[in-house]
């Protein structure tokens, strides 16, 4: 089980926190571990239901390994991406087109622009050559 080390919005890249076993929302140049779950917290249990997880909560992390290998998830975009392109996190954990020398954590399964939620295939982190 993965625990959130802070507030994490739905459909964003996450990265390892400094505390073992915890993740936080990824930022620019981070090495992503996966994509957070799409759903927000249950409004019946928490008035701040915009986040997928908050500090100490269980956080769903889709990383493309194990039984989720052929699963697609949604990722919110912070820029323009093209079908088949490698995607890396921006400063807010949203997906942008990966650039040379940067880590990426998903492959785009459709074209998209900033603000879109697109299907992606999470991958073990790679480094763009």
Backbone as XML, in Angstrom:
<?xml version="1.0"?>
<chain id="A" units="angstrom">
  <residue number="1" name="UNK">
    <atom name="N" x="0.850" y="-1.180" z="0.000"/>
    <atom name="CA" x="0.000" y="0.000" z="0.000"/>
    <atom name="C" x="0.894" y="1.242" z="0.000"/>
  </residue>
  <residue number="2" name="UNK">
    <atom name="N" x="0.554" y="2.192" z="-0.838"/>
    <atom name="CA" x="1.313" y="3.436" z="-0.936"/>
    <atom name="C" x="0.568" y="4.535" z="-0.186"/>
  </residue>
  <residue number="3" name="UNK">
    <atom name="N" x="1.307" y="5.299" z="0.577"/>
    <atom name="CA" x="0.739" y="6.376" z="1.398"/>
    <atom name="C" x="1.144" y="7.730" z="0.814"/>
  </residue>
  <residue number="4" name="UNK">
    <atom name="N" x="0.195" y="8.655" z="0.802"/>
    <atom name="CA" x="0.469" y="10.015" z="0.332"/>
    <atom name="C" x="1.235" y="10.788" z="1.402"/>
  </residue>
  <residue number="5" name="UNK">
    <atom name="N" x="2.269" y="11.483" z="0.983"/>
    <atom name="CA" x="3.052" y="12.327" z="1.878"/>
    <atom name="C" x="2.622" y="13.779" z="1.809"/>
  </residue>
  <residue number="6" name="UNK">
    <atom name="N" x="1.489" y="14.036" z="1.170"/>
    <atom name="CA" x="0.955" y="15.384" z="1.008"/>
    <atom name="C" x="-0.256" y="15.319" z="0.110"/>
  </residue>
  <residue number="7" name="UNK">
    <atom name="N" x="-0.782" y="16.456" z="-0.273"/>
    <atom name="CA" x="-1.960" y="16.496" z="-1.139"/>
    <atom name="C" x="-1.591" y="16.106" z="-2.567"/>
  </residue>
  <residue number="8" name="UNK">
    <atom name="N" x="-2.382" y="15.187" z="-3.142"/>
    <atom name="CA" x="-2.157" y="14.708" z="-4.500"/>
    <atom name="C" x="-3.476" y="14.782" z="-5.250"/>
  </residue>
  <residue number="9" name="UNK">
    <atom name="N" x="-3.489" y="15.521" z="-6.332"/>
    <atom name="CA" x="-4.684" y="15.653" z="-7.158"/>
    <atom name="C" x="-4.880" y="14.400" z="-8.015"/>
  </residue>
  <residue number="10" name="UNK">
    <atom name="N" x="-6.096" y="14.163" z="-8.496"/>
    <atom name="CA" x="-6.334" y="13.012" z="-9.374"/>
    <atom name="C" x="-5.606" y="13.149" z="-10.708"/>
  </residue>
  <residue number="11" name="UNK">
    <atom name="N" x="-5.232" y="11.995" z="-11.271"/>
    <atom name="CA" x="-4.668" y="11.924" z="-12.621"/>
    <atom name="C" x="-3.414" y="12.773" z="-12.791"/>
  </residue>
  <residue number="12" name="UNK">
    <atom name="N" x="-2.539" y="12.732" z="-11.791"/>
    <atom name="CA" x="-1.257" y="13.455" z="-11.836"/>
    <atom name="C" x="-0.103" y="12.479" z="-11.624"/>
  </residue>
  <residue number="13" name="UNK">
    <atom name="N" x="1.059" y="12.840" z="-12.122"/>
    <atom name="CA" x="2.263" y="12.064" z="-11.840"/>
    <atom name="C" x="2.608" y="12.173" z="-10.358"/>
  </residue>
  <residue number="14" name="UNK">
    <atom name="N" x="3.111" y="11.076" z="-9.788"/>
    <atom name="CA" x="3.608" y="11.084" z="-8.415"/>
    <atom name="C" x="5.067" y="10.648" z="-8.418"/>
  </residue>
  <residue number="15" name="UNK">
    <atom name="N" x="5.776" y="11.029" z="-7.356"/>
    <atom name="CA" x="7.183" y="10.660" z="-7.196"/>
    <atom name="C" x="7.400" y="10.204" z="-5.763"/>
  </residue>
  <residue number="16" name="UNK">
    <atom name="N" x="8.559" y="9.600" z="-5.523"/>
    <atom name="CA" x="8.899" y="9.146" z="-4.181"/>
    <atom name="C" x="9.087" y="10.339" z="-3.252"/>
  </residue>
  <residue number="17" name="UNK">
    <atom name="N" x="8.578" y="10.194" z="-2.028"/>
    <atom name="CA" x="8.785" y="11.199" z="-0.985"/>
    <atom name="C" x="10.053" y="10.827" z="-0.233"/>
  </residue>
  <residue number="18" name="UNK">
    <atom name="N" x="10.544" y="11.703" z="0.621"/>
    <atom name="CA" x="11.735" y="11.409" z="1.412"/>
    <atom name="C" x="11.441" y="10.375" z="2.498"/>
  </residue>
  <residue number="19" name="UNK">
    <atom name="N" x="10.171" y="10.162" z="2.839"/>
    <atom name="CA" x="9.784" y="9.148" z="3.812"/>
    <atom name="C" x="9.523" y="7.838" z="3.084"/>
  </residue>
  <residue number="20" name="UNK">
    <atom name="N" x="10.132" y="6.765" z="3.537"/>
    <atom name="CA" x="10.006" y="5.464" z="2.900"/>
    <atom name="C" x="8.547" y="5.046" z="2.737"/>
  </residue>
  <residue number="21" name="UNK">
    <atom name="N" x="8.185" y="4.605" z="1.533"/>
    <atom name="CA" x="6.842" y="4.115" z="1.264"/>
    <atom name="C" x="5.810" y="5.182" z="0.972"/>
  </residue>
  <residue number="22" name="UNK">
    <atom name="N" x="6.223" y="6.433" z="0.923"/>
    <atom name="CA" x="5.282" y="7.510" z="0.650"/>
    <atom name="C" x="5.573" y="8.146" z="-0.706"/>
  </residue>
  <residue number="23" name="UNK">
    <atom name="N" x="4.502" y="8.690" z="-1.313"/>
    <atom name="CA" x="4.632" y="9.416" z="-2.573"/>
    <atom name="C" x="4.050" y="10.811" z="-2.404"/>
  </residue>
  <residue number="24" name="UNK">
    <atom name="N" x="4.527" y="11.714" z="-3.240"/>
    <atom name="CA" x="3.986" y="13.068" z="-3.306"/>
    <atom name="C" x="3.759" y="13.398" z="-4.777"/>
  </residue>
  <residue number="25" name="UNK">
    <atom name="N" x="3.012" y="14.452" z="-5.030"/>
    <atom name="CA" x="2.771" y="14.867" z="-6.405"/>
    <atom name="C" x="4.098" y="15.256" z="-7.040"/>
  </residue>
  <residue number="26" name="UNK">
    <atom name="N" x="4.345" y="14.755" z="-8.245"/>
    <atom name="CA" x="5.603" y="15.031" z="-8.934"/>
    <atom name="C" x="5.675" y="16.484" z="-9.383"/>
  </residue>
  <residue number="27" name="UNK">
    <atom name="N" x="6.893" y="16.934" z="-9.628"/>
    <atom name="CA" x="7.114" y="18.270" z="-10.149"/>
    <atom name="C" x="8.073" y="18.181" z="-11.335"/>
  </residue>
  <residue number="28" name="UNK">
    <atom name="N" x="8.347" y="19.309" z="-11.959"/>
    <atom name="CA" x="9.218" y="19.363" z="-13.129"/>
    <atom name="C" x="10.565" y="18.727" z="-12.815"/>
  </residue>
  <residue number="29" name="UNK">
    <atom name="N" x="11.065" y="17.920" z="-13.737"/>
    <atom name="CA" x="12.348" y="17.224" z="-13.643"/>
    <atom name="C" x="12.354" y="16.071" z="-12.648"/>
  </residue>
  <residue number="30" name="UNK">
    <atom name="N" x="11.196" y="15.742" z="-12.045"/>
    <atom name="CA" x="11.114" y="14.621" z="-11.113"/>
    <atom name="C" x="11.136" y="13.304" z="-11.880"/>
  </residue>
  <residue number="31" name="UNK">
    <atom name="N" x="11.602" y="12.250" z="-11.216"/>
    <atom name="CA" x="11.531" y="10.908" z="-11.766"/>
    <atom name="C" x="10.201" y="10.309" z="-11.304"/>
  </residue>
  <residue number="32" name="UNK">
    <atom name="N" x="9.193" y="10.220" z="-12.182"/>
    <atom name="CA" x="7.868" y="9.767" z="-11.757"/>
    <atom name="C" x="7.838" y="8.276" z="-11.427"/>
  </residue>
  <residue number="33" name="UNK">
    <atom name="N" x="7.004" y="7.931" z="-10.427"/>
    <atom name="CA" x="6.786" y="6.532" z="-10.065"/>
    <atom name="C" x="5.523" y="5.985" z="-10.696"/>
  </residue>
  <residue number="34" name="UNK">
    <atom name="N" x="4.642" y="6.856" z="-11.135"/>
    <atom name="CA" x="3.382" y="6.430" z="-11.721"/>
    <atom name="C" x="2.409" y="7.589" z="-11.770"/>
  </residue>
  <residue number="35" name="UNK">
    <atom name="N" x="1.128" y="7.237" z="-11.988"/>
    <atom name="CA" x="0.059" y="8.218" z="-12.113"/>
    <atom name="C" x="-0.951" y="7.967" z="-11.001"/>
  </residue>
  <residue number="36" name="UNK">
    <atom name="N" x="-1.366" y="9.027" z="-10.316"/>
    <atom name="CA" x="-2.342" y="8.883" z="-9.235"/>
    <atom name="C" x="-3.694" y="8.463" z="-9.785"/>
  </residue>
  <residue number="37" name="UNK">
    <atom name="N" x="-4.519" y="7.889" z="-8.910"/>
    <atom name="CA" x="-5.857" y="7.464" z="-9.304"/>
    <atom name="C" x="-6.693" y="8.619" z="-9.807"/>
  </residue>
  <residue number="38" name="UNK">
    <atom name="N" x="-7.692" y="8.282" z="-10.595"/>
    <atom name="CA" x="-8.521" y="9.315" z="-11.210"/>
    <atom name="C" x="-9.516" y="9.919" z="-10.245"/>
  </residue>
  <residue number="39" name="UNK">
    <atom name="N" x="-9.986" y="9.166" z="-9.284"/>
    <atom name="CA" x="-11.064" y="9.649" z="-8.423"/>
    <atom name="C" x="-10.576" y="10.600" z="-7.341"/>
  </residue>
  <residue number="40" name="UNK">
    <atom name="N" x="-11.469" y="11.503" z="-6.949"/>
    <atom name="CA" x="-11.217" y="12.406" z="-5.834"/>
    <atom name="C" x="-11.683" y="11.728" z="-4.554"/>
  </residue>
  <residue number="41" name="UNK">
    <atom name="N" x="-11.316" y="12.288" z="-3.427"/>
    <atom name="CA" x="-11.757" y="11.748" z="-2.138"/>
    <atom name="C" x="-13.279" y="11.776" z="-2.050"/>
  </residue>
  <residue number="42" name="UNK">
    <atom name="N" x="-13.818" y="10.910" z="-1.237"/>
    <atom name="CA" x="-15.262" y="10.817" z="-1.045"/>
    <atom name="C" x="-15.769" y="12.040" z="-0.294"/>
  </residue>
  <residue number="43" name="UNK">
    <atom name="N" x="-16.647" y="12.795" z="-0.920"/>
    <atom name="CA" x="-17.165" y="14.032" z="-0.320"/>
    <atom name="C" x="-17.898" y="13.785" z="0.990"/>
  </residue>
  <residue number="44" name="UNK">
    <atom name="N" x="-18.410" y="12.554" z="1.184"/>
    <atom name="CA" x="-19.114" y="12.261" z="2.439"/>
    <atom name="C" x="-18.161" y="12.230" z="3.622"/>
  </residue>
  <residue number="45" name="UNK">
    <atom name="N" x="-16.883" y="11.949" z="3.354"/>
    <atom name="CA" x="-15.910" y="11.808" z="4.433"/>
    <atom name="C" x="-14.980" y="13.001" z="4.578"/>
  </residue>
  <residue number="46" name="UNK">
    <atom name="N" x="-14.955" y="13.866" z="3.604"/>
    <atom name="CA" x="-13.981" y="14.956" z="3.642"/>
    <atom name="C" x="-14.508" y="16.126" z="2.814"/>
  </residue>
  <residue number="47" name="UNK">
    <atom name="N" x="-14.582" y="17.289" z="3.429"/>
    <atom name="CA" x="-15.102" y="18.448" z="2.697"/>
    <atom name="C" x="-14.165" y="18.883" z="1.576"/>
  </residue>
  <residue number="48" name="UNK">
    <atom name="N" x="-12.856" y="18.594" z="1.704"/>
    <atom name="CA" x="-11.902" y="18.902" z="0.644"/>
    <atom name="C" x="-11.796" y="17.682" z="-0.251"/>
  </residue>
  <residue number="49" name="UNK">
    <atom name="N" x="-12.738" y="17.553" z="-1.178"/>
    <atom name="CA" x="-12.749" y="16.356" z="-1.989"/>
    <atom name="C" x="-12.109" y="16.540" z="-3.363"/>
  </residue>
  <residue number="50" name="UNK">
    <atom name="N" x="-11.367" y="17.592" z="-3.580"/>
    <atom name="CA" x="-10.708" y="17.816" z="-4.868"/>
    <atom name="C" x="-9.483" y="16.913" z="-5.032"/>
  </residue>
  <residue number="51" name="UNK">
    <atom name="N" x="-8.853" y="16.528" z="-3.941"/>
    <atom name="CA" x="-7.642" y="15.717" z="-4.003"/>
    <atom name="C" x="-7.973" y="14.236" z="-4.119"/>
  </residue>
  <residue number="52" name="UNK">
    <atom name="N" x="-7.090" y="13.500" z="-4.766"/>
    <atom name="CA" x="-7.192" y="12.045" z="-4.792"/>
    <atom name="C" x="-6.794" y="11.503" z="-3.417"/>
  </residue>
  <residue number="53" name="UNK">
    <atom name="N" x="-5.759" y="12.096" z="-2.842"/>
    <atom name="CA" x="-5.271" y="11.670" z="-1.524"/>
    <atom name="C" x="-4.650" y="12.871" z="-0.829"/>
  </residue>
  <residue number="54" name="UNK">
    <atom name="N" x="-4.680" y="12.815" z="0.496"/>
    <atom name="CA" x="-4.032" y="13.841" z="1.312"/>
    <atom name="C" x="-3.044" y="13.165" z="2.248"/>
  </residue>
  <residue number="55" name="UNK">
    <atom name="N" x="-2.237" y="13.944" z="2.925"/>
    <atom name="CA" x="-1.189" y="13.424" z="3.800"/>
    <atom name="C" x="-1.716" y="12.295" z="4.685"/>
  </residue>
  <residue number="56" name="UNK">
    <atom name="N" x="-1.100" y="11.124" z="4.573"/>
    <atom name="CA" x="-1.469" y="9.970" z="5.385"/>
    <atom name="C" x="-2.507" y="9.052" z="4.766"/>
  </residue>
  <residue number="57" name="UNK">
    <atom name="N" x="-3.146" y="9.476" z="3.687"/>
    <atom name="CA" x="-4.153" y="8.651" z="3.012"/>
    <atom name="C" x="-3.486" y="7.605" z="2.114"/>
  </residue>
  <residue number="58" name="UNK">
    <atom name="N" x="-4.235" y="6.543" z="1.827"/>
    <atom name="CA" x="-3.810" y="5.594" z="0.804"/>
    <atom name="C" x="-3.876" y="6.303" z="-0.548"/>
  </residue>
  <residue number="59" name="UNK">
    <atom name="N" x="-2.858" y="6.105" z="-1.379"/>
    <atom name="CA" x="-2.817" y="6.722" z="-2.712"/>
    <atom name="C" x="-2.669" y="5.633" z="-3.759"/>
  </residue>
  <residue number="60" name="UNK">
    <atom name="N" x="-3.611" y="5.574" z="-4.689"/>
    <atom name="CA" x="-3.502" y="4.638" z="-5.801"/>
    <atom name="C" x="-2.416" y="5.143" z="-6.739"/>
  </residue>
  <residue number="61" name="UNK">
    <atom name="N" x="-1.457" y="4.276" z="-7.045"/>
    <atom name="CA" x="-0.376" y="4.628" z="-7.967"/>
    <atom name="C" x="-0.376" y="3.622" z="-9.111"/>
  </residue>
  <residue number="62" name="UNK">
    <atom name="N" x="-0.696" y="4.076" z="-10.300"/>
    <atom name="CA" x="-0.693" y="3.239" z="-11.497"/>
    <atom name="C" x="0.672" y="3.362" z="-12.152"/>
  </residue>
  <residue number="63" name="UNK">
    <atom name="N" x="1.449" y="2.251" z="-12.114"/>
    <atom name="CA" x="2.825" y="2.344" z="-12.605"/>
    <atom name="C" x="3.117" y="1.437" z="-13.798"/>
  </residue>
  <residue number="64" name="UNK">
    <atom name="N" x="2.101" y="0.721" z="-14.299"/>
    <atom name="CA" x="2.300" y="-0.101" z="-15.478"/>
    <atom name="C" x="2.991" y="-1.421" z="-15.232"/>
  </residue>
  <residue number="65" name="UNK">
    <atom name="N" x="3.166" y="-1.829" z="-13.964"/>
    <atom name="CA" x="3.805" y="-3.110" z="-13.664"/>
    <atom name="C" x="2.770" y="-4.108" z="-13.170"/>
  </residue>
  <residue number="66" name="UNK">
    <atom name="N" x="3.159" y="-5.352" z="-13.106"/>
    <atom name="CA" x="2.278" y="-6.393" z="-12.574"/>
    <atom name="C" x="1.019" y="-6.557" z="-13.395"/>
  </residue>
  <residue number="67" name="UNK">
    <atom name="N" x="-0.113" y="-6.734" z="-12.717"/>
    <atom name="CA" x="-1.375" y="-7.002" z="-13.404"/>
    <atom name="C" x="-1.895" y="-5.795" z="-14.164"/>
  </residue>
  <residue number="68" name="UNK">
    <atom name="N" x="-1.334" y="-4.619" z="-13.940"/>
    <atom name="CA" x="-1.791" y="-3.404" z="-14.611"/>
    <atom name="C" x="-1.032" y="-3.124" z="-15.903"/>
  </residue>
  <residue number="69" name="UNK">
    <atom name="N" x="-0.231" y="-4.096" z="-16.376"/>
    <atom name="CA" x="0.654" y="-3.847" z="-17.511"/>
    <atom name="C" x="-0.078" y="-3.319" z="-18.736"/>
  </residue>
  <residue number="70" name="UNK">
    <atom name="N" x="-1.258" y="-3.892" z="-19.033"/>
    <atom name="CA" x="-1.949" y="-3.447" z="-20.236"/>
    <atom name="C" x="-3.088" y="-2.494" z="-19.915"/>
  </residue>
  <residue number="71" name="UNK">
    <atom name="N" x="-3.074" y="-1.925" z="-18.757"/>
    <atom name="CA" x="-4.119" y="-1.003" z="-18.330"/>
    <atom name="C" x="-3.781" y="0.417" z="-18.754"/>
  </residue>
  <residue number="72" name="UNK">
    <atom name="N" x="-4.775" y="1.144" z="-19.161"/>
    <atom name="CA" x="-4.584" y="2.556" z="-19.450"/>
    <atom name="C" x="-5.247" y="3.365" z="-18.350"/>
  </residue>
  <residue number="73" name="UNK">
    <atom name="N" x="-4.692" y="4.519" z="-18.063"/>
    <atom name="CA" x="-5.232" y="5.423" z="-17.056"/>
    <atom name="C" x="-5.312" y="6.817" z="-17.661"/>
  </residue>
  <residue number="74" name="UNK">
    <atom name="N" x="-6.030" y="7.698" z="-16.985"/>
    <atom name="CA" x="-6.125" y="9.077" z="-17.441"/>
    <atom name="C" x="-5.069" y="9.924" z="-16.761"/>
  </residue>
  <residue number="75" name="UNK">
    <atom name="N" x="-4.526" y="10.880" z="-17.512"/>
    <atom name="CA" x="-3.536" y="11.828" z="-17.012"/>
    <atom name="C" x="-3.948" y="13.217" z="-17.461"/>
  </residue>
  <residue number="76" name="UNK">
    <atom name="N" x="-3.938" y="14.176" z="-16.532"/>
    <atom name="CA" x="-4.236" y="15.561" z="-16.897"/>
    <atom name="C" x="-2.999" y="16.183" z="-17.529"/>
  </residue>
  <residue number="77" name="UNK">
    <atom name="N" x="-3.211" y="16.917" z="-18.608"/>
    <atom name="CA" x="-2.094" y="17.514" z="-19.338"/>
    <atom name="C" x="-1.857" y="18.969" z="-18.938"/>
  </residue>
  <residue number="78" name="UNK">
    <atom name="N" x="-0.587" y="19.347" z="-18.995"/>
    <atom name="CA" x="-0.191" y="20.723" z="-18.775"/>
    <atom name="C" x="0.394" y="21.340" z="-20.026"/>
  </residue>
  <residue number="79" name="UNK">
    <atom name="N" x="0.334" y="20.608" z="-21.133"/>
    <atom name="CA" x="0.870" y="21.078" z="-22.408"/>
    <atom name="C" x="0.416" y="20.154" z="-23.512"/>
  </residue>
  <residue number="80" name="UNK">
    <atom name="N" x="0.884" y="20.414" z="-24.720"/>
    <atom name="CA" x="0.501" y="19.624" z="-25.883"/>
    <atom name="C" x="1.343" y="18.355" z="-25.980"/>
  </residue>
  <residue number="81" name="UNK">
    <atom name="N" x="0.667" y="17.226" z="-26.207"/>
    <atom name="CA" x="1.362" y="15.950" z="-26.420"/>
    <atom name="C" x="0.776" y="15.283" z="-27.658"/>
  </residue>
  <residue number="82" name="UNK">
    <atom name="N" x="1.553" y="14.372" z="-28.233"/>
    <atom name="CA" x="1.127" y="13.648" z="-29.439"/>
    <atom name="C" x="1.003" y="12.166" z="-29.145"/>
  </residue>
  <residue number="83" name="UNK">
    <atom name="N" x="0.081" y="11.522" z="-29.833"/>
    <atom name="CA" x="-0.099" y="10.084" z="-29.714"/>
    <atom name="C" x="1.237" y="9.363" z="-29.866"/>
  </residue>
  <residue number="84" name="UNK">
    <atom name="N" x="1.542" y="8.458" z="-28.911"/>
    <atom name="CA" x="2.780" y="7.692" z="-28.957"/>
    <atom name="C" x="3.971" y="8.380" z="-28.336"/>
  </residue>
  <residue number="85" name="UNK">
    <atom name="N" x="3.822" y="9.642" z="-27.944"/>
    <atom name="CA" x="4.938" y="10.394" z="-27.373"/>
    <atom name="C" x="5.164" y="10.110" z="-25.899"/>
  </residue>
  <residue number="86" name="UNK">
    <atom name="N" x="6.406" y="10.242" z="-25.466"/>
    <atom name="CA" x="6.757" y="10.101" z="-24.055"/>
    <atom name="C" x="6.294" y="11.347" z="-23.301"/>
  </residue>
  <residue number="87" name="UNK">
    <atom name="N" x="5.772" y="11.145" z="-22.079"/>
    <atom name="CA" x="5.238" y="12.250" z="-21.280"/>
    <atom name="C" x="5.974" y="12.323" z="-19.945"/>
  </residue>
  <residue number="88" name="UNK">
    <atom name="N" x="6.325" y="13.529" z="-19.548"/>
    <atom name="CA" x="6.987" y="13.789" z="-18.265"/>
    <atom name="C" x="6.128" y="14.747" z="-17.445"/>
  </residue>
  <residue number="89" name="UNK">
    <atom name="N" x="6.397" y="14.869" z="-16.134"/>
    <atom name="CA" x="5.611" y="15.799" z="-15.318"/>
    <atom name="C" x="6.059" y="17.250" z="-15.479"/>
  </residue>
  <residue number="90" name="UNK">
    <atom name="N" x="5.066" y="18.168" z="-15.365"/>
    <atom name="CA" x="5.401" y="19.589" z="-15.281"/>
    <atom name="C" x="5.492" y="19.961" z="-13.804"/>
  </residue>
  <residue number="91" name="UNK">
    <atom name="N" x="5.542" y="21.230" z="-13.487"/>
    <atom name="CA" x="5.700" y="21.691" z="-12.111"/>
    <atom name="C" x="4.538" y="21.293" z="-11.202"/>
  </residue>
  <residue number="92" name="UNK">
    <atom name="N" x="3.367" y="20.981" z="-11.784"/>
    <atom name="CA" x="2.185" y="20.603" z="-11.009"/>
    <atom name="C" x="1.826" y="19.128" z="-11.140"/>
  </residue>
  <residue number="93" name="UNK">
    <atom name="N" x="2.721" y="18.317" z="-11.688"/>
    <atom name="CA" x="2.455" y="16.899" z="-11.855"/>
    <atom name="C" x="1.609" y="16.565" z="-13.063"/>
  </residue>
  <residue number="94" name="UNK">
    <atom name="N" x="1.256" y="17.571" z="-13.866"/>
    <atom name="CA" x="0.509" y="17.330" z="-15.101"/>
    <atom name="C" x="1.481" y="16.842" z="-16.172"/>
  </residue>
  <residue number="95" name="UNK">
    <atom name="N" x="0.942" y="16.194" z="-17.200"/>
    <atom name="CA" x="1.777" y="15.654" z="-18.254"/>
    <atom name="C" x="2.117" y="16.663" z="-19.331"/>
  </residue>
  <residue number="96" name="UNK">
    <atom name="N" x="3.381" y="16.659" z="-19.741"/>
    <atom name="CA" x="3.854" y="17.465" z="-20.871"/>
    <atom name="C" x="4.775" y="16.583" z="-21.711"/>
  </residue>
  <residue number="97" name="UNK">
    <atom name="N" x="5.013" y="16.992" z="-22.944"/>
    <atom name="CA" x="5.912" y="16.238" z="-23.817"/>
    <atom name="C" x="7.300" y="16.173" z="-23.190"/>
  </residue>
  <residue number="98" name="UNK">
    <atom name="N" x="7.856" y="14.962" z="-23.125"/>
    <atom name="CA" x="9.180" y="14.775" z="-22.536"/>
    <atom name="C" x="10.252" y="15.368" z="-23.436"/>
  </residue>
  <residue number="99" name="UNK">
    <atom name="N" x="11.275" y="15.902" z="-22.817"/>
    <atom name="CA" x="12.373" y="16.519" z="-23.555"/>
    <atom name="C" x="13.676" y="15.780" z="-23.274"/>
  </residue>
  <residue number="100" name="UNK">
    <atom name="N" x="14.652" y="16.012" z="-24.117"/>
    <atom name="CA" x="15.948" y="15.353" z="-24.026"/>
    <atom name="C" x="16.558" y="15.503" z="-22.633"/>
  </residue>
  <residue number="101" name="UNK">
    <atom name="N" x="17.035" y="14.378" z="-22.103"/>
    <atom name="CA" x="17.705" y="14.379" z="-20.811"/>
    <atom name="C" x="16.772" y="14.400" z="-19.617"/>
  </residue>
  <residue number="102" name="UNK">
    <atom name="N" x="15.467" y="14.251" z="-19.822"/>
    <atom name="CA" x="14.478" y="14.293" z="-18.733"/>
    <atom name="C" x="13.815" y="12.923" z="-18.565"/>
  </residue>
  <residue number="103" name="UNK">
    <atom name="N" x="13.306" y="12.663" z="-17.367"/>
    <atom name="CA" x="12.596" y="11.422" z="-17.076"/>
    <atom name="C" x="11.151" y="11.503" z="-17.564"/>
  </residue>
  <residue number="104" name="UNK">
    <atom name="N" x="10.650" y="10.387" z="-18.062"/>
    <atom name="CA" x="9.238" y="10.307" z="-18.422"/>
    <atom name="C" x="8.609" y="9.108" z="-17.718"/>
  </residue>
  <residue number="105" name="UNK">
    <atom name="N" x="7.279" y="9.106" z="-17.620"/>
    <atom name="CA" x="6.610" y="8.031" z="-16.897"/>
    <atom name="C" x="5.367" y="7.504" z="-17.570"/>
  </residue>
  <residue number="106" name="UNK">
    <atom name="N" x="5.082" y="7.956" z="-18.796"/>
    <atom name="CA" x="3.903" y="7.465" z="-19.511"/>
    <atom name="C" x="4.062" y="7.707" z="-20.999"/>
  </residue>
  <residue number="107" name="UNK">
    <atom name="N" x="3.262" y="6.948" z="-21.749"/>
    <atom name="CA" x="3.188" y="7.099" z="-23.201"/>
    <atom name="C" x="1.769" y="7.553" z="-23.546"/>
  </residue>
  <residue number="108" name="UNK">
    <atom name="N" x="1.644" y="8.590" z="-24.363"/>
    <atom name="CA" x="0.336" y="9.126" z="-24.743"/>
    <atom name="C" x="-0.382" y="8.160" z="-25.681"/>
  </residue>
  <residue number="109" name="UNK">
    <atom name="N" x="-1.663" y="7.909" z="-25.380"/>
    <atom name="CA" x="-2.474" y="7.053" z="-26.246"/>
    <atom name="C" x="-3.444" y="7.866" z="-27.086"/>
  </residue>
  <residue number="110" name="UNK">
    <atom name="N" x="-3.295" y="9.184" z="-27.040"/>
    <atom name="CA" x="-4.028" y="10.090" z="-27.926"/>
    <atom name="C" x="-3.319" y="11.435" z="-27.913"/>
  </residue>
  <residue number="111" name="UNK">
    <atom name="N" x="-3.633" y="12.273" z="-28.877"/>
    <atom name="CA" x="-3.158" y="13.652" z="-28.864"/>
    <atom name="C" x="-3.902" y="14.396" z="-27.769"/>
  </residue>
  <residue number="112" name="UNK">
    <atom name="N" x="-3.323" y="15.483" z="-27.269"/>
    <atom name="CA" x="-4.016" y="16.300" z="-26.282"/>
    <atom name="C" x="-3.325" y="17.634" z="-26.075"/>
  </residue>
  <residue number="113" name="UNK">
    <atom name="N" x="-4.059" y="18.543" z="-25.429"/>
    <atom name="CA" x="-3.537" y="19.876" z="-25.117"/>
    <atom name="C" x="-3.762" y="20.158" z="-23.636"/>
  </residue>
  <residue number="114" name="UNK">
    <atom name="N" x="-3.170" y="21.232" z="-23.164"/>
    <atom name="CA" x="-3.263" y="21.611" z="-21.755"/>
    <atom name="C" x="-4.718" y="21.596" z="-21.274"/>
  </residue>
  <residue number="115" name="UNK">
    <atom name="N" x="-4.935" y="20.946" z="-20.123"/>
    <atom name="CA" x="-6.259" y="20.856" z="-19.534"/>
    <atom name="C" x="-7.006" y="19.587" z="-19.878"/>
  </residue>
  <residue number="116" name="UNK">
    <atom name="N" x="-6.585" y="18.884" z="-20.947"/>
    <atom name="CA" x="-7.233" y="17.631" z="-21.326"/>
    <atom name="C" x="-6.875" y="16.518" z="-20.355"/>
  </residue>
  <residue number="117" name="UNK">
    <atom name="N" x="-7.786" y="15.565" z="-20.205"/>
    <atom name="CA" x="-7.513" y="14.284" z="-19.557"/>
    <atom name="C" x="-7.422" y="13.272" z="-20.683"/>
  </residue>
  <residue number="118" name="UNK">
    <atom name="N" x="-6.251" y="12.679" z="-20.872"/>
    <atom name="CA" x="-6.095" y="11.722" z="-21.974"/>
    <atom name="C" x="-5.697" y="10.356" z="-21.426"/>
  </residue>
  <residue number="119" name="UNK">
    <atom name="N" x="-5.986" y="9.305" z="-22.192"/>
    <atom name="CA" x="-5.523" y="7.983" z="-21.790"/>
    <atom name="C" x="-4.019" y="7.861" z="-22.038"/>
  </residue>
  <residue number="120" name="UNK">
    <atom name="N" x="-3.335" y="7.267" z="-21.069"/>
    <atom name="CA" x="-1.897" y="7.038" z="-21.179"/>
    <atom name="C" x="-1.594" y="5.625" z="-20.702"/>
  </residue>
  <residue number="121" name="UNK">
    <atom name="N" x="-0.452" y="5.128" z="-21.085"/>
    <atom name="CA" x="0.063" y="3.867" z="-20.582"/>
    <atom name="C" x="1.219" y="4.197" z="-19.665"/>
  </residue>
  <residue number="122" name="UNK">
    <atom name="N" x="1.046" y="4.021" z="-18.337"/>
    <atom name="CA" x="2.167" y="4.252" z="-17.434"/>
    <atom name="C" x="3.300" y="3.266" z="-17.754"/>
  </residue>
  <residue number="123" name="UNK">
    <atom name="N" x="4.523" y="3.725" z="-17.673"/>
    <atom name="CA" x="5.689" y="2.882" z="-17.955"/>
    <atom name="C" x="6.690" y="3.057" z="-16.833"/>
  </residue>
  <residue number="124" name="UNK">
    <atom name="N" x="7.548" y="2.040" z="-16.673"/>
    <atom name="CA" x="8.666" y="2.221" z="-15.761"/>
    <atom name="C" x="9.448" y="3.408" z="-16.268"/>
  </residue>
  <residue number="125" name="UNK">
    <atom name="N" x="9.841" y="4.265" z="-15.386"/>
    <atom name="CA" x="10.472" y="5.521" z="-15.769"/>
    <atom name="C" x="11.628" y="5.320" z="-16.718"/>
  </residue>
  <residue number="126" name="UNK">
    <atom name="N" x="11.626" y="6.128" z="-17.756"/>
    <atom name="CA" x="12.712" y="6.117" z="-18.712"/>
    <atom name="C" x="13.349" y="7.486" z="-18.781"/>
  </residue>
  <residue number="127" name="UNK">
    <atom name="N" x="14.490" y="7.555" z="-19.404"/>
    <atom name="CA" x="15.202" y="8.816" z="-19.593"/>
    <atom name="C" x="15.261" y="9.081" z="-21.085"/>
  </residue>
  <residue number="128" name="UNK">
    <atom name="N" x="14.788" y="10.242" z="-21.510"/>
    <atom name="CA" x="14.786" y="10.579" z="-22.932"/>
    <atom name="C" x="16.216" y="10.825" z="-23.382"/>
  </residue>
  <residue number="129" name="UNK">
    <atom name="N" x="16.616" y="10.097" z="-24.424"/>
    <atom name="CA" x="17.984" y="10.212" z="-24.928"/>
    <atom name="C" x="18.133" y="11.446" z="-25.777"/>
  </residue>
</chain>
